[in-house]
Amino acid sequence: MGNERIISRHAHVSRQQQSDTINEGKGVPVRSTKPELASGLTERSIFHEPWWLEIATNGAWRVVEVKHGNTVVGEMPHTFTQKALWQISTLPPLTRTLGPVIRPHQSGAGEREWSQRLGIARDLIAQLPRYAHFHQIMDPRVSEAEALAFRLEGFNVKVAFTLISDGWTDEATAFAALRGTARTAVRRAQECLTVGPIDSVNAFLDFYTANLAVRKLDNRYEKTTMGRLLHEAMIRKACTLLGAFDSKGALVAGTALLWDTQRAYYFLSTRRQDAHSGAVSFLIWSAMRIAGKRELSLDFDGVSTAGIVKFLGGFGGRLVRRFEVERTMPLYAALRTTLHGARAVTAAARPAQWRGEAREPQRI
């Protein structure tokens, strides 16, 4: 890489041509201009796409880049949110993963793949503002080399997991590969339910919100943002809304299925309380069929509890790690600990039905 490496840093803000960056986590303005993201980085997930980030953050995101000559070989988007004197960077709403996107190593270049990725990742990290708090869950395509880069730069690195189904051959083979409980649930659901498209984004959102209301839960994803993301994904033909309908044509369960060039994502699952017990299983099986026919792998959207592992494990797939990186300035960490303690005391005094907010994702 040597002297030919050119490191460039850009800010991307749709609603303004200038924005503030930060110094040591506090708002010290630095003028920066709006760039165009590099083309040709096919490793981008749908969550890395500029249109997704624009909507999910309301324009509050930037991207850092590394170039070899005039060619972008690495990029990393990051959000910024002001909290009092502090600026923080976390995953935007409804954005499952981010992390560095690095162009594959060119064969014959005389350098090991992991070494090149490590160097590019460290150059990207070096350009990140010193946020008071930074946290991202990485796309599964982010390798151990990038994780090591974050560790070497002082970030805490943890491992989370998801299940990914790939290697689709044909429907009969895939169905036979389902484990007994999953296969039985799908077969029984097929006897009384049909799966088809939901008419509109608004119909899906109304159904999602109604199911939360019955459970006395709030939608922790902002409904307007959710709607804009789904509308845009539908326009770009990167999404379908699937519904499970009973014999009377009533919607009893639904999901949004997203995809990019390599992977589909099971996203925003919801069901009525009185839905058939196999309705969600039927939707997952339908998502597997769609992904398979598109020659895409299917990401089941994370596994974080024993119950989710047991349920999703019935559909096969392989266990895949997702790195999680975090760095917090000591003063901000102390303040956050104090505030979280106060909130815990308040939450303990609230009625039980008001509690139970999960982190990722919100499955109902």
N, C-alpha and C positions, 0 to 999 in steps of 0.2 A: 504494500500500500504506500509506504514511504511518503515522499514529498508530493506525489500526485493527488493525495487526498485533500479535498476541499470540503471544509465543514461550513454549512450555512444554516442560519437559524431564521425562521420566519414566524410571524404571527398571522393567524387566520381569524378574522372577526367580520362577520357578514354585515352587521349593522353600523360599523364604523370603520374608517380607513386607518385609524390609529387606536392603540390600546395601551394599557399599562401592563408592564411586567413587574417583577418584584425583586427585592434584594433582601436575603435572609428572611423570607416569609412575610415581609411588610410592604405596603404599597408605595414603592418609589417609582414614579413614572419613567418609562423608557419608550421613545417613539419607535414604532415598527410598522411595516407595511404588509399589505395583504398579498399572499403568494398564490400561485397555482400549484396544487399538489402534483407530484410526479406521476407520470403515466407509466404503465408497464409493470408495476409491482403487483403481480397477480396473486401474491400471498395475502393481500388484504382481505379481511373478513368483511361482511356487510356492516359490522359495527365500526370499522375503520373508514368507511366511505364518507366523503365530505358532506353529502346531503344528509346522511344519518346524524353525524355530529352537529351539523348546523341546527337541526330540529331539536335533538336531544338536549343540547346545551343552550339553546336560544342564541347561538353565535359565540358563546364564551369558550372558545377552544383555540389552541395553537398547535403547530406541528414543527418539530425540529427535523433536520435532514442531514445526511452525510452524502457527499458526492465523491466519485472518482472521476476526475476530469469534469466533463459536463453531464455525466450519468449519475442519477440518484441511485444509490445502492442501499440506502436505509432511511427510514422515516419513523417518527413516533409522535402520534397526537397526544395532547394532554389538555385537560380542562382547567379552568381557573374560576374559583368562587371566593368572594370576599366575605369574611366573617369578622366583623369588628375591625381590629387592626391587622388581621391575618388574612393571607390568601392561601387557599388549600386547593388540591387537585385530586379528585376522586373519579370513579366511574360515573358517567352521566346516567340519568334515569333510563331504565329499560335496555341499557347497554351491558351485555353479559361479560364481554372481555375486550381488552385492548392490547397494549404492549407494542414492542418494536416490530416493524415489518422490514425484512432484510432480503434483498435480491439474492437468489441462489448463487453460490460460488461457481465461477466459470471453470470448466475442466481445463487442465493444462496450465493453470496460472501459477503453479508451483507453491501453493500455500494450502495448508489443511483447512477444511471447511470450518471446523469449530474455532480455529484461531482467527480466521477472517471475521466470523460472526461476533466473536468476543471483542475484537478491536472496534468494529462498527458500533456495536452496542455501547461500549464505553464512551465513544465519541458522541453518541446520541445523548447519553445520560449526562455528560459533562455540560451539555447545552441547556438542560432543564433549569428553570429558575429554582432558587432555594425556597421551595414552598414550606410553609409551617407544617403542613401535613400533606403527604403524597401517598396515594394508595391505588393500585390497579391489580385486577386479575388478568393474567395474560392469556391470550389465545393459545389453544393447545399446540399450534404450530411453532410457538416460541420454544427454542431449544435450551438445553442445559447451559450452553455457552452464554446466552443472554442472561439467564438466571445468575450465572457466576459473575457476569459484569455488574449486575445490581449489587450482589454481595460484596464485591471488591470496592464498590463506591459507597458502602456504608448503609445499604438498605437491608431490612429484614426480609428474608425470602422464605416463604412457606409453600406447601404443596396442597392444592385442592384437586378434586377429581370430577370427571364426567364420564359418561358412557357414550361410545360412538359405534353405530352400526354401519358396517360397510361390506363390500364384497358381495353385493346382491347379484344373484344369478337369474332366478326366476321365482315366481310367486309361490309355487308349490313347495320348492326347496326351502324357501325362507319361512313359510308357515310351519313346515315340519320341524324346523330348527327352534321354534318357540318352545319354551319350557311348558310343562303340563298345565300349571295354573293360568299362565298367560294365554295359552292356546285355547283352553276351556272357556276363559272369560270372553275372548274374541268370538269364538264359535257361538256361544249363547247369546251374545249381544247381536250377532248377525241375524238371529232368528226373529228379533223384535224391533231392531233399529236399522236405519239406513244412514249412510254417511254421504254428505254432499256439500256443495258450497253454501256459505251463508251469504245472503243477498247483498249486504253492504257492511262497510266498516261501522257505521252508526248502529246497525242492528247488532253487531258483535259487541260493541261497547255498552249498549243498553243491557244486553244479556249479562255481560261481565259485571257491570255495576249492580244489577238487580240481585245477582247471586251473592255478592258481598253484603248488600243491605240485609238480606234474609239472615245472614250470619252475624249481623251487627258489627261488620268490619268496614273500615274506610279503604278506599282505593289509594294505596300509598304511591301509585304512579299517577302523575297529573293527567287527567282525562284528555285535556286538549292536546298535550304532547303525544300521548298514546295514539290519539286519532290522527294527528298529522303524520306520525311515523308510518302507521299502517296505510293511510291514504297514499303516501309517497311510494311506499314499497309496492303497493298494488299497481300504481301507475307505471313503475319501472319493471313490472312483471317479476318481482322478487319476493312475492308473498301470495299465499292463498289462505282464505278463511274457511276452515272445515267445521261442519256441524254434524252432530249425531241427532237424528230426528226419530221420534216414536211413530207408531202406526197411524196416528192422527195428524202427523206432520208438524208436531210441536218440537221446538228445539230443546234438547235436554242436556247437551254438552257441546263445547266448542273449543277450538284452538286456532291460533295463528301459526302457520308454517312459513318460516323465512328461508331464503337461500342466497348463496353467493356462487362464485364460480366452482367451488370445490365441495361445499358442505350445505346441508339443510339443517334448520334449527327448530326443534319443537318448542313453542313459545306461547306463553299466556294461556295456559289451560284453565278451563272453568266448567263447572257442571251444576245443575240443579240438585238440591238436596235429595229429591225423590227420583233421581235418574237411575236407570238400570246400573247395577254394580259393574257391568262390563263396558259401560259407555266410553270411559277414558281409554281403556285398553283397546277398544275398537278404533278410536281416533289415532292412537299411537301406531297401530298396525296400518291404518290408512296412510299415515305420514311416512311410514317405512316404504310402502308401495310407491308413493309419489317420488320419494327420494331415489329409490332404486331405479325407477323408470327414467329419471333424469340423470342417472349415473353419478349420483352424489352420495356421500356418506351422510348419516343423520346423527346430529348431536342431540342427546336427550336433555340437555340444559342443566347439567350439574347433579351430583349426588352428594348429599351432606348429612343424611341420617340413615340409620339402619333400615328403617321402613322404606325409604325411597330406593335404597340399594336392592332390597328384596323384591320390590315391585318391578322396577325397571330391569333388573337382572333377568326377569322372565322373558324378556324380548331379545336376549342375547347381547351381542355387541362386545366391544373390548373396553377395558378400563384404561382411561387416558388421564395423565396428570395435567394440571393447569397451575403454573406458578403464580403465586400471589406475592407482590412486593409492596413494602410499606416503609416510610421513613417519617419520623415526627420530631420536630424541634423540642428540646427538653421543656422549655417554658410553656409551649402550647400543650404538650402532653400533660403537664401538671394541671393546667387550667381545665383541660378536657376531663381529667380524672375527677376533679372537684365537681364539675357540672354534672357528670354522669352519676355521681353519688347522690346528688340532690334530686335528679330525675328519678332514680331508683326508689327513693323514699316516697316521692309523689306518686309514682306508678303503683306502688304497693297499696296505696290508699284508694285507688280507683276501682270501680266495679270490675269484676272478672271479665265481663264481655267486652270491656274496652281495651283489654290487654291482649297480648299474643302476637304482636307485630313480628313477622319473620324478616329475615334479611333477603336472601336471594334463593330462588324466585318466589313470587307469591302464587302458590297453587291453591285453587279453590274448587 
